[in-house]
């Protein structure tokens, strides 16, 4: 997992509330057995509409997603997060996120930032007026700045530390590799082994 410290990028204003994981990646796209390849399915149904914001070339290359409240609701599929990450997003900013979705984001290094609705609205309006507007998401300072907006955000300390260090669940486990190896060497041979 890539560490997240400070990210500055252009934003995609997805001005919709209650975006569920089936809208992010439809269930029919979940036939892959690997974690890669889901970016192509991101908002696939909505992208059929030529006026959908992701079809607007002015927002190509956006790395910050601005969204309405309750983003990532619905089923708990990780594929939605994988698709967002593969599409190049590093941070999501919304007034609220579904709990499981938010947790899934932090497990892959995608930072969900919850800000007051009026702050998200101000950012969204600024980006809609000028798509070249850049937003900085600073996890070290726990602050979002850009378009004349400066706002602090909260994040649980352990999650913040993991993101700053670039540690997913496997990375956390591997920090104890020496102890795991020492334990495995002392286990009786009659017990099951992962080797």
Beta strands, then each sheet from edge to edge (+ up, - down):
strand 1: 6-14
strand 2: 64-67
strand 3: 91-94
strand 4: 111-114
strand 5: 134-138
strand 6: 143-146
strand 7: 149-152
sheet 1: 4+ 3+ 2+ 1+ 5- 6+ 7-
end
